[in-house]
C-alpha cells in the first residue's frame, strides 16, 4: 500500500463508523474505475437507503468525488460513477 493511502486512512479513521469505513474502502479498492451506488449495494450487500446517505456524507466531506461519467445500472439507466478523491488510492 502506498504511503499516501496509509496517511489518508489514518486521517479519516476517527471520523468514520464501520459501514462508512466499509463503503470508503470499497471506493479506494475500485481505484480509478470507481463505482455507482448500485454497484456498492451489490458488492457490499447493503440496501440503497444505507449506501446513498453514506456515499453522500463521503462526498460532502471530500473523500469521494463525481467522476463526471456514468454507467448503466441493471435497469439500463445512467448512474453517476463515484471514486475516491485520494491521490493515494489503490490503482
Secondary structure, DSSP 4 states (H G I P E B T S, - for coil): --HHHHHHHHHHGGG--HHHHHHHHHHHHHGGG-B-HHHHHHHHT--HHHHHHHHHHHHHTTSEEEEEEEEE-TTS-EEEEEEE--TT---
